[in-house]
Amino acid sequence: MGEALQLQLGAMGRDADAAERAGRAMVRIQGLLGPEALLTPLLDGGRTPADRARLIPWGDPGQP
């Protein structure tokens, strides 16, 4: 099941309709589970790799 989902999400850059559907699905999941349910990594300053990655809610503008 995970492989099929991964293949669909990989096509997001080539298919605008798929990207829009995925975006709507993400917003719906956030509505059901809360804004902290879907997080996106944002590279930020820091000394170690763990310090450099910061997780922000999906869809929020990331500003390092």
Secondary structure, DSSP 8 states (H G I E B T S, - for coil): -HHHHHHHHHTTTT-HHHHHHHHHHHHHHHHHH-GGGSEEEEE---SSHHHHEEEEETTS----
